[in-house]
Amino acid sequence: MNEDVRGGDLTELEGLSGHRYKIERVLQDKGSLLGRVILATHRKEKFFLKEIPPNNYEFRLEKNLPTATTKTILKDTLRGLAAMHDKDIVHNDIKANNIMVNTTDGPHGLVVKQTQLTDLEDSAHCPPPGNLIGAQLGNWMWRSPEAHAGGPMNKSSDIFAFAIVVMHLRHDKTIIFGVMKEELGEDEEVLSIVLERQLSYFGDPEAFNGFLQYLYDGNPRNPWIEIFQAAQSSFNAEYPREPFSLWQDESIDEDFRGLIVKMANFNPERRITAREALEHKWFMDVK
């Protein structure tokens, strides 16, 4: 947020998106380090906003951190996401840039003091069996397949996006669904490449059929059903899928592979939860 809300008489604030919000009440205040969580409204909609005090946190995620440090940051982030999901709050904009880390230099290298999952402006209270429908929430490079389709979205949509963050930080410093301008053919749209990659890496036939049924159950007339079917039909013997489950790379051990496959299942109903991910073997060496 762009304005300090610690003044008792402030009734409005401006978010990073440029939207103006009316402050309804402060939900959490743990002092200057953690900032505040605020319930605010914009055009009759309710939002949870997080104040991040200046100079306490730095973006560290693009640097080549040791594996142990990266896993600590990821697990701390996942704990925060699980806490949100426990309260039926869907973040809707999980991406590497929304993870902020407070660090210090220790005798053996960088020490993570605290991790914050930020940018709650798109967050929504969505108790099951409810879903979010009608908007493409989140950044196109990180969002889930169902978020591209405008829903139904729920907690499992956050899990898919988090899987992409884990892959970005642990396996490959590039964003696997990022698309450069020079990659685009004539009249080719960015999303067509993104959808093809998502299907190639995670859209096995069983999960893909479950995904189509999931979209149909949310809205039988969802135009994205045909769009995804068309994208899936582009794969053939000459242009086969490249399932992540079969990738061979020294940075991909079986525990890491298993975690990503469970979080990024193309069928939202088959993904593991944040709490289940925290108990996965890949995180067991992280306190």
URKA-V163196 format. One record per residue. SS is DSSP state (a for helix, b for strand, c for the rest). PSI is psi in whole degrees, -180 to 180 (999 if undefined). D_LAST is the distance of its C-alpha to the last C-alpha in Angstrom with 2 decimals. Layout:
# URKA-V163196
ss={SS,SS}
psi={PSI,PSI}
d_last={D_LAST,D_LAST}
This chain:
# URKA-V163196
ss={c,c,c,c,c,c,c,c,c,c,c,b,b,b,c,c,c,c,c,b,b,b,b,b,b,b,b,b,b,c,c,c,c,c,c,b,b,b,b,b,b,b,c,c,b,b,b,b,b,b,c,c,c,c,c,c,c,b,c,c,c,c,c,c,c,c,a,a,a,a,a,a,a,a,a,a,a,a,a,a,a,a,a,a,a,a,c,c,b,b,c,c,c,c,c,a,a,a,b,b,b,b,b,b,b,b,c,c,b,b,b,b,b,b,b,b,b,c,c,c,c,c,c,b,b,c,c,c,c,c,c,b,c,c,c,c,c,c,c,c,c,c,c,c,a,a,a,a,c,c,c,c,b,c,a,a,a,a,a,a,a,a,a,a,a,a,a,a,a,a,a,c,c,c,c,c,c,c,c,c,a,a,a,c,c,c,c,c,c,a,a,a,a,a,a,a,a,a,a,a,a,a,c,c,a,a,a,a,a,a,a,a,a,a,a,a,a,a,c,c,c,c,c,a,a,a,a,a,a,a,a,a,c,c,c,c,c,c,c,c,c,c,c,a,a,a,c,c,c,c,c,c,c,a,a,a,a,a,a,a,a,a,a,c,c,c,c,a,a,a,c,c,c,a,a,a,a,a,c,c,a,a,a,c,c,c,c}
psi={149,-12,143,126,13,-16,131,-21,5,127,-13,159,164,128,174,-22,-12,-7,147,135,142,126,122,-50,160,123,-29,137,107,22,-178,-26,-45,-19,-158,153,128,136,121,164,149,116,48,2,148,143,149,120,143,127,124,113,140,147,1,-25,149,150,120,-1,-16,-4,160,87,154,152,-44,-40,-44,-44,-35,-46,-45,-42,-39,-41,-43,-35,-43,-40,-41,-39,-39,-46,-32,-28,13,33,124,130,-49,1,50,124,164,-37,-15,14,118,143,133,118,166,159,121,177,-22,22,-162,134,127,116,-40,148,138,132,115,-174,75,15,-26,2,151,144,119,77,141,149,21,157,161,128,141,3,148,90,147,167,140,-23,-16,-18,159,164,-42,-26,-35,-36,4,22,174,137,146,-157,-35,-25,-38,-38,-43,-48,-38,-36,-39,-37,-45,-45,-41,-44,-32,-41,-47,124,-11,162,118,-23,11,142,125,152,-37,-12,-15,132,178,127,16,136,151,-46,-27,-37,-42,-47,-40,-42,-43,-44,-40,-44,-34,-6,60,156,-44,-47,-38,-43,-39,-36,-45,-40,-37,-45,-42,-42,-33,-38,103,-22,14,117,-18,-16,-48,-34,-45,-37,-42,-41,-41,-34,-11,-16,138,-170,-34,-23,75,163,158,74,133,-33,-16,0,141,116,145,-22,-5,100,173,-32,-43,-45,-45,-39,-48,-44,-39,-35,-30,23,134,-26,112,-30,-10,-1,151,162,171,-42,-40,-38,-38,-29,1,150,-32,-26,1,-22,9,129,999}
d_last={30.74,33.64,34.78,33.35,33.40,33.07,36.80,37.87,40.88,39.29,39.90,39.15,36.79,36.56,33.56,32.60,34.72,37.76,38.13,39.22,37.47,38.79,36.33,36.48,33.95,30.69,27.98,25.26,25.62,22.93,24.81,25.49,21.98,20.91,24.45,25.82,25.74,29.39,31.43,34.24,37.06,38.82,41.94,41.31,37.80,34.73,31.67,28.36,28.13,25.44,26.65,24.74,26.15,27.66,26.32,22.86,21.23,22.05,21.89,19.93,19.41,22.68,22.03,21.05,17.50,15.71,13.90,10.46,11.27,12.69,9.87,7.65,10.91,11.58,8.62,9.31,12.89,12.64,11.36,14.44,16.60,15.78,16.74,19.92,20.69,20.39,23.23,25.10,24.84,24.99,24.03,26.61,25.88,22.53,22.82,21.24,23.50,22.17,18.66,18.92,16.64,17.18,16.60,18.01,19.12,17.48,19.12,17.34,17.51,16.16,13.40,12.08,13.01,13.13,13.73,16.70,18.23,21.89,25.45,25.92,29.68,29.84,27.55,29.37,29.19,29.84,29.65,30.27,32.65,33.45,32.96,33.58,36.71,39.01,37.03,35.13,32.00,29.55,30.21,32.17,29.94,26.83,28.31,28.49,31.80,32.67,32.09,34.67,36.94,36.70,34.86,34.16,30.72,27.93,24.16,24.28,25.82,22.70,20.73,23.27,23.08,19.30,19.80,22.26,19.92,17.37,20.44,21.70,18.73,17.77,21.18,23.95,24.29,27.25,27.10,28.25,30.40,31.71,35.45,37.62,41.20,42.63,41.04,43.14,46.48,49.55,49.07,45.56,42.98,39.35,38.16,40.14,38.06,34.76,35.75,36.95,33.66,31.67,34.12,34.18,30.44,29.54,32.89,33.74,36.86,35.36,32.70,35.35,37.86,35.35,34.67,38.42,38.84,36.03,37.91,41.20,40.01,38.95,42.23,44.78,46.36,43.27,44.73,41.42,41.92,44.78,42.98,40.09,42.67,44.56,41.51,40.65,44.27,44.02,42.25,44.61,45.30,45.91,42.96,40.28,36.81,33.89,31.14,27.60,27.11,29.59,28.47,28.33,26.34,24.38,21.39,21.39,20.02,20.54,17.01,17.19,20.75,20.04,17.51,20.04,22.95,21.56,20.72,23.93,26.39,29.67,30.39,28.37,28.81,27.01,23.75,20.54,19.16,16.13,14.71,15.65,14.11,10.62,11.32,12.78,12.39,11.90,8.39,7.54,6.57,3.80,0.00}
